[in-house]
């Protein structure tokens, strides 16, 4: 069955100038947007807490969010996972412990009011408050003072007498998972919870930063490796076009995460890496046909040869991209959360990857060829020019 005829005659290269203008404008807009607004980093990169909760009765994400807000948890993200009859949700919250800069200052004031306190040092990174008192204090009293400021306490440790005098204590703040549980328990009997906390994940800010940096380096290294391959496979005038097309596709997919405000996480890095490979694959197919047609149509201008090559590979490009897109449509229909965001990013990447092979990589190849021809003409002109005595 032949869906697309083999011999099309569409003037793709003739429309390269408006296409390059539009692409340049969109890429600049996305880069400015990233610089001004930044991505909506997920827990993987920004750090925070993710809790999977399953209810024993039908409930919607809006109901869960409303219930969390009624328990003074206003900064939580609620996402449904699985089928609707599973009643399972992911709740995301920034931070690992309940000790923040604001409530650490309140806790410090509350502890100083207990009596002759020598020093109070909050350690926000580890969720600990270090306390030194001139006299022994009951652990229950310390815990009550801190919890009175709205910070949950997991443990109060007695460290014993200090070398410089006094008595040392450590207050370990509760994790954000406890805060989520307390909010969802609002209005529910303590001995009869209607939900189960199945999974809890913590990502500290330092780990998140490290993951973010390594993800960016993985993307950069993969692009460099592909560039080396293209440089060996083709001559100089082909390599820059493949690299520019890859950069164009990465920026465009990043634009999807920027404007949709979907969470930018390790899944987003996976989507970008996949798009880099997919983009260069289609570019290399067209480059191969261009190289074959340069021998077959020797003497024709390069722009005309590229147009022939793009038309020759048009059916293959559309069918390959279309079949890949069909699998993504299934993910868009049945997927949820990060899977759906991944599918959208991949769909955007397939479209721009196919587009960039024609309107980004090929025009740059023509431009480099024209520059090389002009340079060669100047050199010949200098050689043939008669010397003046």
C-alpha positions in Angstrom: 0.0 0.0 0.0 1.5 3.3 -1.1 0.2 6.2 1.0 2.7 8.8 -0.2 4.0 8.8 -3.8 7.7 8.5 -4.1 8.4 11.4 -6.5 7.2 14.6 -5.0 8.4 18.0 -6.2 8.0 20.4 -3.3 10.2 23.4 -3.1 11.3 23.1 0.6 14.6 25.0 0.2 12.9 27.9 -1.5 11.0 28.6 1.7 14.1 28.4 4.0 14.5 32.1 4.7 11.0 32.7 6.4 11.4 29.3 8.2 14.8 30.3 9.6 13.4 33.7 10.7 10.5 32.1 12.6 12.8 29.5 14.2 15.3 32.1 15.3 12.6 34.3 16.8 11.1 31.3 18.7 14.4 30.1 20.0 15.3 33.6 21.2 11.9 33.9 22.9 12.4 30.6 24.7 16.0 31.4 25.8 14.8 34.8 27.2 11.9 33.0 28.9 14.2 30.5 30.5 16.5 33.3 31.7 13.6 35.3 33.2 11.2 32.7 34.5 13.2 29.5 34.7 11.8 26.0 34.6 9.4 24.5 37.1 11.9 22.1 38.6 10.5 18.9 40.0 11.6 17.3 43.3 14.5 15.6 41.5 16.2 18.9 40.8 14.8 21.3 43.3 14.7 19.0 46.3 11.6 18.1 48.4 9.3 15.3 49.4 7.1 13.0 47.4 4.4 10.9 49.2 2.2 8.3 47.5 -1.2 8.1 49.2 -4.0 5.5 48.5 -7.5 6.2 49.8 -10.0 3.4 50.6 -12.9 5.2 49.0 -13.5 7.2 45.8 -11.9 10.6 45.9 -10.6 13.1 43.3 -7.4 15.1 43.2 -9.4 18.3 43.9 -10.9 16.7 47.0 -7.4 15.7 48.2 -6.0 19.2 47.6 -9.0 20.8 49.4 -8.5 18.4 52.4 -4.8 19.3 52.5 -5.5 23.0 52.4 -8.0 22.6 55.2 -5.1 21.1 57.3 -3.0 24.3 56.6 -1.0 22.7 53.8 -1.4 25.2 51.0 1.8 24.6 49.0 1.3 21.0 48.1 1.0 19.6 44.5 -1.5 16.7 44.1 -1.4 14.4 41.1 -3.6 11.4 40.4 -1.7 8.2 39.4 -3.0 4.9 38.0 -6.7 4.4 37.0 -9.4 6.4 38.6 -10.7 3.5 40.6 -7.4 3.1 42.4 -7.7 6.4 44.3 -4.0 6.8 44.4 -2.2 10.2 44.4 1.3 11.7 44.5 1.7 14.6 46.9 4.7 16.8 46.3 6.0 19.3 48.8 9.1 21.5 48.7 11.7 20.8 51.5 12.8 17.7 53.3 12.2 18.8 56.9 9.6 21.1 58.5 12.4 23.4 59.7 12.4 26.5 57.5 14.1 29.8 58.0 11.0 31.4 59.2 9.9 28.8 61.8 13.5 28.3 62.9 13.5 32.0 64.0 10.2 31.4 65.8 11.6 28.2 67.4 14.7 30.1 68.5 12.6 32.8 70.3 10.4 30.1 72.0 13.5 28.2 73.2 15.2 31.3 74.6 12.0 31.9 76.7 12.5 28.6 78.5 15.2 30.0 80.9 18.9 30.7 80.9 19.8 29.6 77.4 23.4 30.1 76.2 22.9 29.5 72.5 20.5 28.3 69.9 21.9 27.3 66.4 19.3 26.1 63.8 20.9 23.8 61.1 18.4 24.2 58.2 20.3 21.8 55.9 19.9 18.9 58.3 16.6 20.0 60.0 18.2 20.2 63.5 18.2 22.9 66.2 21.3 22.8 68.5 20.5 24.1 71.9 22.8 24.8 74.9 21.3 25.6 78.3 22.9 26.7 81.5 20.8 24.2 83.4 19.2 20.8 82.5 15.8 21.1 80.8 13.1 18.4 80.4 12.9 17.0 76.8 9.2 17.3 76.9 9.4 21.0 77.6 11.8 21.6 74.7 9.6 19.6 72.4 6.5 21.5 73.4 8.2 24.9 72.9 9.2 24.0 69.3 5.9 22.4 68.4 4.2 25.5 69.6 5.7 27.4 66.7 4.2 25.0 64.1 7.3 22.8 63.6 6.9 19.1 64.1 9.5 17.4 66.3 10.6 13.9 65.6 13.1 13.6 68.5 14.8 15.7 71.2 18.3 14.4 72.0 20.2 14.9 75.3 23.9 15.3 74.4 25.0 15.7 78.1 27.2 18.4 79.7 29.2 20.6 77.4 32.9 21.2 77.7 32.5 24.9 78.1 29.8 24.6 80.6 26.0 24.0 80.2 24.0 21.2 78.8 23.6 20.4 75.0 20.4 19.3 73.3 19.5 18.6 69.7 15.9 19.0 68.4 15.3 16.9 65.2 12.5 18.4 63.1 9.9 16.0 61.6 10.0 15.4 57.8 7.5 16.8 55.4 5.8 13.4 55.1 4.6 13.9 58.7 3.3 17.3 57.8 1.4 15.8 54.9 -0.1 13.1 57.0 -1.1 15.5 59.7 -2.9 17.7 57.1 -4.8 14.7 55.6 -5.8 13.5 59.0 -7.6 16.8 59.6 -11.2 15.9 60.4 -10.5 12.2 60.5 -10.4 9.9 63.6 -6.8 9.3 64.6 -7.4 5.5 64.9 -9.4 5.2 61.7 -7.5 6.9 58.8 -9.1 6.5 55.4 -5.8 6.5 53.5 -2.5 4.7 53.4 0.9 6.3 52.9 2.5 3.8 50.5 5.8 5.5 49.6 7.9 8.4 50.7 10.9 9.9 48.8 13.2 12.6 50.0 15.6 14.6 47.8 17.8 17.1 49.5 18.7 20.4 47.8 22.3 19.5 47.4 21.4 16.1 45.8 18.9 17.9 43.6 21.5 20.4 42.4 24.0 17.5 41.7 21.3 15.6 39.7 20.5 18.8 37.7 24.2 19.4 36.9 24.8 15.8 35.9 21.7 15.8 33.7 22.9 18.9 31.8 26.4 17.3 31.4 24.9 14.1 30.1 23.0 16.1 27.5 26.1 18.1 26.5 28.3 15.0 26.2 25.8 13.2 24.1 25.6 16.1 21.7 29.4 16.3 21.5 29.7 12.6 20.8 27.1 12.9 18.0 29.0 15.9 16.6 32.2 13.8 16.5 30.4 11.0 14.6 28.9 13.4 12.0 32.4 15.0 11.6 33.9 11.6 10.7 30.9 10.5 8.6 30.6 13.6 6.5 32.8 16.6 5.6 33.0 19.9 7.3 30.0 21.6 5.6 27.6 19.0 6.9 28.7 18.8 10.6 27.6 22.3 11.7 24.1 21.9 10.3 23.6 18.7 12.3 24.8 20.4 15.5 22.6 23.5 14.9 19.6 21.3 14.3 20.2 19.4 17.5 20.5 22.7 19.5 17.3 24.0 17.8 15.4 20.9 18.8 16.7 20.9 22.4 15.7 24.6 22.8 12.2 23.9 21.3 11.5 21.0 23.6 12.8 23.0 26.5 10.3 25.7 25.4 7.5 23.1 25.9 8.5 22.7 29.6 8.9 26.4 29.9 5.4 27.4 28.6 3.5 24.4 29.8 5.1 24.7 33.3 5.3 20.9 33.4 7.8 19.7 36.0 11.4 19.7 34.7 12.9 16.5 36.2 15.0 13.5 35.2 12.2 12.5 32.9 12.6 15.7 31.0 16.4 15.0 30.6 15.5 11.6 29.2 13.1 13.2 26.7 15.8 15.7 25.6 18.4 12.9 25.2 15.9 10.9 23.1 15.1 13.9 21.0 18.8 14.6 20.3 19.2 11.0 19.0 16.0 11.2 17.0 16.8 14.5 15.4 20.3 13.6 14.2 18.9 10.2 12.9 16.6 12.0 10.5 19.3 14.5 9.6 21.8 11.8 8.7 19.2 10.0 6.5 18.8 13.2 4.5 22.5 13.9 4.5 23.2 10.4 3.1 20.7 11.0 0.2 22.3 14.5 -0.4 25.7 12.9 -0.7 24.4 10.3 -3.1 22.6 12.9 -5.2 25.6 15.2 -5.3 27.3 12.4 -7.3 24.2 11.5 -9.3 23.4 15.1 -10.3 26.9 16.4 -10.6 26.9 20.0 -11.8 23.6 21.0 -10.3 23.5 23.7 -7.6 23.6 22.3 -4.1 20.3 23.9 -3.2 18.6 22.0 -6.0 20.3 18.8 -5.0 19.2 19.1 -1.4 15.6 19.8 -2.6 15.7 16.6 -4.6 17.1 14.6 -1.6 14.5 16.0 0.8 11.7 15.1 -1.6 13.2 11.6 -2.1 13.2 10.9 1.6 9.9 12.7 2.3 7.8 9.5 2.4 10.2 7.7 4.7 10.4 10.7 7.0 6.6 11.1 7.3 5.9 7.4 7.8 8.7 7.0 10.4 7.7 10.1 12.4 4.0 9.2 12.1 4.4 5.7 13.4 6.5 7.0 16.4 3.8 9.6 17.0 1.1 7.0 17.1 2.8 5.3 20.1 3.0 8.7 21.8 -0.7 9.3 21.3 -1.4 6.1 23.3 0.7 7.5 26.2 -1.1 10.8 25.9 -4.5 9.1 26.2 -3.7 6.6 29.0 -0.6 8.1 30.6 -0.7 10.4 33.7 1.7 12.8 35.3 5.3 12.6 34.2 4.5 10.0 31.5 2.1 12.3 29.8 4.5 15.2 30.0 7.2 12.9 28.5 4.9 12.0 25.7 4.0 15.6 24.9 7.7 16.6 25.0 8.5 13.7 22.6 5.7 14.7 20.3 7.0 18.2 20.1 10.5 16.9 19.6 9.5 14.6 16.7 7.8 17.5 14.9 10.6 20.0 15.4 13.2 17.3 14.7 11.7 16.5 11.3 11.4 20.2 10.6 15.0 21.1 11.6 16.5 18.4 9.3 15.0 20.3 6.4 14.9 24.0 7.4 17.9 24.2 9.8 20.5 21.7 8.9 20.1 21.9 5.1 20.2 25.8 4.8 23.3 25.9 6.9 25.0 23.4 4.6 24.0 25.6 1.6 25.4 28.7 3.3 28.7 27.0 4.1 29.0 25.7 0.6 28.3 29.1 -0.8 31.0 30.6 1.4 33.5 28.0 0.4 32.7 28.6 -3.3 33.1 32.4 -2.8 36.4 31.9 -1.1 37.6 29.6 -3.9 36.6 32.2 -6.5 38.5 34.9 -4.6 41.6 32.8 -4.5 41.4 32.0 -8.2 40.9 35.7 -9.0 44.0 36.6 -7.0 46.0 34.0 -8.8 44.9 35.0 -12.3 45.2 38.7 -11.6 48.3 40.1 -13.5 51.1 41.6 -11.5 51.6 45.3 -11.8 55.3 46.3 -12.2 
